[in-house]
Amino acid sequence: MLHELLLALVGYTGDLIIDEREHHKSLGIHLSPDATVSDQRSFKLASDISFIDPSERVSYECFWARDLIDRLITLGFYYRELDRFATISRNLSWVRSADVSPLDRSSELSNPKTEKPSVYRRAIANGLVEILSVYRSAVLQIEQKLLSETIPILATVTQGLNKFFVILPPLYELVLEIERDDIRGGQLLNLLHKRCHCGVPELQACIQRLLWHGHQVLYNQLASWMVYGILQDQHGEFFIRRQEDQDVEYGSSISDTSEKLSRMSTDDTSLTDWHLGFHIFLDMLPEYIHMRVAESILFAGKAIRVLRNPSPAFQFQDAVYNQQTKKGSQKIHGSSGHVPIQKEPLGVKMIGEELLPQAEADKIENMLLDLKESLEFHKRSFECSVDSIRAVAASHLWQLVVVRADLNGHLKALKDYFLLAKGDFFQCFLEESRQLMRLPPRQSTAEADLMVPFQLAAIKTISEEDKYFSRVSLRMPSFGITVKSSQVDLPKTKTYIDGSSETSLDGWDGIALEYSVDWPLQLFFTQEVLSKYRRIFQYLLRLKRTQMELEKSWASVMHQDHTDFAKHRNDRMNCSISQPRRQRFRPMWHVREHMAFLIRNLQFYIQVDVIESQWNVLQSHIQDSHDFTELVGFHQEYLSALISQSFLDIGSVSRILDSIMTLCLQFCWNIENQESSQNTSELERITEEFNKKSNSLYTILRSSRLAGSQRAPFLRRFLLRMNFNSFFEATARGVLNVVRPRPSLPVLNQQ
């Protein structure tokens, strides 16, 4: 009887203690799958037992003994089931499948009967083996004690195994839930973390041990990802995944994924990984790991991948640069034109230096090793270590992008060309292309036609030492409108490739710049960033073109006036003709001056109050920050400030500004066409529309929503320049409060 009981306690049944489930199966009786945990306990005393013990023949004592034995042998059932789970989970037969071809592996994964392996379940199984070994030792100790001494059997067994009644049943329920819901990876860690919060110290210690084993796998994956940049996750259990894994999971074809990756601006694997390679898989992210921490882990691993896999072209350029530095070349250094961001220049010591020194990699590995050796998971320590590792990766990525790749020089180049800081170049370009832009662009040759004035302007204004100009290229995107042949018959809308539309001047509004960016600057200058630069450039170029046309129209009118005056002195007979003409042109000069006044102040506001002030803020951030992600955030704030303070993100204001520029150009062309036409009705219409638009602009900008907010801190200066003599305020008040007839041109004289 003793040995039957002891064997049953370690999962082996016999004649006296049977497995009721196997007994029913042999008789062809199947148990209900909906049975509760207590119903599934199948170890029972055989029903045909005629004795228990000679000293326990009294019926009450016999009943008590049977009940106590039934209670004890349930521990054997729990032990057997836990051992079965541990044996299955620790099976390493899946390792042999690593040599199977991808086609065979995909067929195995598609077979629902094939159980997917799990390194996390294997780790939990190792923890269960530890707990079960303690249980087996307790059973062996009881056996030795009973064989050496004459003591009550059931009382001794109950006393020795009493603590396992609060340990094995919850563990069995845990295993059932894991198998039923196919819990693995981060979900398994999350389940164990929740079960740790219980009021039984013995059970809490056991589950914490299981969680420790699970965290060992997590730390190994973190070390592989954050030290070497390698994603070690064969079975999809880590909360960081490759993007193509998600695409396949949600039914996207491999060709779609390849097409998405082919749209990248470079073929470098590191850049592909940075932009589209990896993502956070929320289903496998444990709830006790904050999303911010997971994003830091994702960034650190991606940064390490970039640092450990530099582009071959960049390695060559870096070597050439270091050689030039060693020779003491001053030519390129003098042409950079940017504020130095490092007290010590890049010298010979950086030649051959790794982007991620081994000492830094060892530092990261030691941080993770300290977490791994801790017996308990401390959330605060974990988050601090992750933040420290992220800071190390961000610092070295900053060194790569800012120092070695000369980020500040490229930012200065983008400011020069996309933000029109090189005003002499664009003034020359617009003058050279002025006659060309008077004609509608030909869709097939418009870009080639613009290259001639573009190159002429470069020859006249760009020095040979400007090493960034070669990266700038002019583009004329296709436009979806039929351009009118007349300068005054302008289309009202224009449609870009992306489907957006706005009030248009003519087909030349699509002029854009492109900037060639090498590795690793694509990490910083993404396509989204460059598209913002292009948007600002098109707005500024249009504004400068309007300002130039207003100046040219003034020069044209003055030239014609001087010519008429000279003819008048030589031929007194034509006095009756030239004098009315001067009177007719005088109101036009006032209108042109009003337009030029508004355009000049708007241009000064954007170039000085907005661009220069924000540029200085960005430069101070670059000098103070040594974190790549901080720098990306500062640059995004810089671009957002440029767009918002230039009112490009306010539809009503941007449409009014577009209309004002359109009216200014129409006005200029009409003045030059007055030689052949005596009709001033078109000029009166333009003048009236300009007055309405300019007054509406002033009314909107001086509203408390804009002028009184921090959105545009220098807007009040712009309004002060516009309304220095209260002309705009008085005119705007009249527009709002008085319904006036359409004014004639002489009314436009500004007092």
Beta strands, then each sheet from edge to edge (+ up, - down):
strand 1: 17-19
strand 2: 43-45
strand 3: 240-242
strand 4: 278-280
strand 5: 472-475
strand 6: 493-495
strand 7: 501-503
strand 8: 512-515
sheet 1: 1+ 2-
sheet 2: 3+ 4-
sheet 3: 5+ 8-
sheet 4: 6+ 7-
end
